[in-house]
Amino acid sequence: MLILVFSLSGCGFHLRGADEFSSSLEVLHLTVRNVHGDLHQKLIRSFEQSGTSVIADSDGTGPGLNVSAERNTRRAVATTSTISVSEYELGLEVDIELSDRDGQMLIPETTLKTERIYTFDASSLTGSSEEEALLREEMQEDMVRQIIRRVNATMNSIKMVKNS
């Protein structure tokens, strides 16, 4: 057992957990079209956990992140011999752009995507709908991580250029 534990820790393996981001941003102005949506709340919570104050109104003190569109899709990707759906593909697309406090685009409008495929069981509609809901939740969390990584990478690269 000890050999297994040491070999796993030596190869760099670690369990996937909550991503811990430490952001170099002190303030971020966040504009989201759907202010009552789950994605908006998750973005605020994740940025604040990384040490960034999130402000709704831009007052020119920091960069601004605009989430202009959020699209959820669902399409059949596989069918059975009786032409009933056996698998669905769920998609989430979000359009973002990041500008500095002067309004200069740091990230021009970019579409971020995430997808999941799940097996649909017509005999267990409750189970299938619960699985879809869980996958959508997971996709939103993945999208938040993508957005935070993109913003942090952009801001860090700008700081590196300024320090050079």
MIDOGU-594829 format. One record per residue (C-alpha): residue number from 1; residue in three letters; x, y, z. Coordinates in steps of 0.05 Angstrom, whole numbers, padded with zeros to 5 digits. Each point is the difference from the previous one (the first is absolute). Layout:
% residues N
SITE/NUM/ala/X/Y/Z
...
This chain:
% residues 164
SITE/1/met/00000/00000/00000
SITE/2/leu/00057/00048/00017
SITE/3/ile/00033/-00014/-00067
SITE/4/leu/-00065/00018/-00036
SITE/5/val/-00008/00065/00040
SITE/6/phe/00072/00021/-00013
SITE/7/ser/-00002/-00017/-00073
SITE/8/leu/-00065/00039/-00010
SITE/9/ser/00027/00061/00037
SITE/10/gly/00066/-00004/-00036
SITE/11/cys/-00032/00001/-00069
SITE/12/gly/-00037/00064/00013
SITE/13/phe/-00069/-00031/00008
SITE/14/his/-00049/00037/00044
SITE/15/leu/-00075/-00003/00009
SITE/16/arg/-00040/00052/-00035
SITE/17/gly/-00028/00048/00050
SITE/18/ala/-00022/00072/00003
SITE/19/asp/00046/00044/-00041
SITE/20/glu/00036/00050/00043
SITE/21/phe/00016/00063/-00039
SITE/22/ser/00038/00058/00028
SITE/23/ser/-00015/00059/-00043
SITE/24/ser/00044/00060/-00008
SITE/25/leu/-00062/00042/-00012
SITE/26/glu/-00024/00043/00057
SITE/27/val/-00064/00023/-00035
SITE/28/leu/-00040/-00027/-00059
SITE/29/his/-00061/00032/-00031
SITE/30/leu/-00046/-00057/-00020
SITE/31/thr/-00057/00009/-00049
SITE/32/val/-00043/-00060/-00015
SITE/33/arg/-00063/00002/-00042
SITE/34/asn/-00037/-00050/00044
SITE/35/val/00013/00029/00070
SITE/36/his/-00047/-00050/00033
SITE/37/gly/00033/-00061/-00031
SITE/38/asp/00042/-00052/00034
SITE/39/leu/00061/00016/-00043
SITE/40/his/00000/00072/00025
SITE/41/gln/-00003/-00021/00073
SITE/42/lys/00055/-00052/-00010
SITE/43/leu/00045/00051/-00034
SITE/44/ile/-00008/00049/00057
SITE/45/arg/00013/-00053/00052
SITE/46/ser/00062/-00028/-00035
SITE/47/phe/00031/00068/-00013
SITE/48/glu/-00012/00021/00072
SITE/49/gln/00030/-00065/00026
SITE/50/ser/00062/00015/-00042
SITE/51/gly/00007/00068/00035
SITE/52/thr/-00032/00045/-00052
SITE/53/ser/-00055/00049/00018
SITE/54/val/-00056/-00004/-00052
SITE/55/ile/-00037/00065/-00015
SITE/56/ala/-00061/00005/-00045
SITE/57/asp/00008/00072/-00022
SITE/58/ser/00064/00023/-00035
SITE/59/asp/00033/00058/00033
SITE/60/gly/00066/-00004/-00038
SITE/61/thr/00041/-00030/00056
SITE/62/gly/00012/-00068/-00031
SITE/63/pro/-00011/-00046/-00059
SITE/64/gly/-00069/-00018/-00023
SITE/65/leu/-00025/-00069/-00019
SITE/66/asn/-00062/-00003/-00043
SITE/67/val/-00038/-00065/-00007
SITE/68/ser/-00046/00018/-00057
SITE/69/ala/-00033/-00066/-00017
SITE/70/glu/-00012/-00068/00031
SITE/71/arg/-00029/-00056/-00044
SITE/72/asn/-00021/-00069/00023
SITE/73/thr/-00010/-00053/-00053
SITE/74/arg/-00024/-00072/-00002
SITE/75/arg/00002/-00045/-00060
SITE/76/ala/-00008/-00074/-00014
SITE/77/val/00065/-00034/-00019
SITE/78/ala/-00020/-00073/00000
SITE/79/thr/-00063/-00040/-00011
SITE/80/thr/-00022/-00072/00012
SITE/81/ser/-00023/-00049/-00053
SITE/82/thr/-00072/00024/00013
SITE/83/ile/00021/00072/-00017
SITE/84/ser/-00006/00025/00072
SITE/85/val/00054/00044/00029
SITE/86/ser/00052/-00037/00041
SITE/87/glu/00051/00056/00011
SITE/88/tyr/-00003/00076/00004
SITE/89/glu/00055/00051/-00005
SITE/90/leu/-00007/00060/00046
SITE/91/gly/00036/00064/-00018
SITE/92/leu/00014/00066/00035
SITE/93/glu/00029/00059/-00037
SITE/94/val/00017/00067/00031
SITE/95/asp/00024/00063/-00035
SITE/96/ile/00049/00041/00041
SITE/97/glu/00044/00061/-00010
SITE/98/leu/00048/00034/00047
SITE/99/ser/00020/00073/-00003
SITE/100/asp/00048/00041/00042
SITE/101/arg/-00023/00060/00041
SITE/102/asp/00011/00045/-00060
SITE/103/gly/-00046/-00042/-00044
SITE/104/gln/00056/-00033/-00041
SITE/105/met/-00017/-00072/-00019
SITE/106/leu/00045/-00050/00035
SITE/107/ile/-00042/-00060/-00022
SITE/108/pro/-00042/00015/-00061
SITE/109/glu/-00069/-00034/-00003
SITE/110/thr/00015/-00074/00007
SITE/111/thr/-00046/-00060/00004
SITE/112/leu/00018/-00052/00053
SITE/113/lys/-00032/-00069/-00006
SITE/114/thr/-00010/-00062/00041
SITE/115/glu/-00037/-00064/-00018
SITE/116/arg/-00023/-00064/00033
SITE/117/ile/-00033/-00063/-00027
SITE/118/tyr/-00046/-00043/00041
SITE/119/thr/-00040/-00063/-00011
SITE/120/phe/-00075/00011/00000
SITE/121/asp/-00043/-00054/00031
SITE/122/ala/-00072/00006/-00022
SITE/123/ser/-00022/-00049/00054
SITE/124/ser/00029/00045/00054
SITE/125/leu/-00019/00071/-00018
SITE/126/thr/00012/00026/00071
SITE/127/gly/00070/-00029/00001
SITE/128/ser/00016/00028/-00068
SITE/129/ser/-00025/00069/00016
SITE/130/glu/00039/00000/00066
SITE/131/glu/00063/-00021/-00038
SITE/132/glu/-00011/00056/-00050
SITE/133/ala/-00008/00051/00057
SITE/134/leu/00064/-00025/00033
SITE/135/leu/00038/00004/-00066
SITE/136/arg/-00025/00071/-00012
SITE/137/glu/00024/00020/00070
SITE/138/glu/00068/-00032/-00015
SITE/139/met/00004/00037/-00066
SITE/140/gln/-00014/00067/00033
SITE/141/glu/00056/-00013/00050
SITE/142/asp/00046/-00020/-00057
SITE/143/met/-00018/00065/-00036
SITE/144/val/00015/00042/00062
SITE/145/arg/00069/-00033/00005
SITE/146/gln/00012/00014/-00075
SITE/147/ile/-00019/00073/00008
SITE/148/ile/00042/00010/00063
SITE/149/arg/00061/-00034/-00032
SITE/150/arg/-00008/00043/-00063
SITE/151/val/-00005/00065/00040
SITE/152/asn/00058/-00018/00046
SITE/153/ala/00045/-00021/-00058
SITE/154/thr/-00015/00065/-00037
SITE/155/met/00012/00044/00060
SITE/156/asn/00064/-00038/00018
SITE/157/ser/00027/00006/-00071
SITE/158/ile/-00014/00075/00000
SITE/159/lys/00037/00008/00067
SITE/160/met/00059/-00039/-00028
SITE/161/val/00003/00046/-00061
SITE/162/lys/-00003/00062/00044
SITE/163/asn/00055/-00025/00045
SITE/164/ser/00046/-00016/-00058
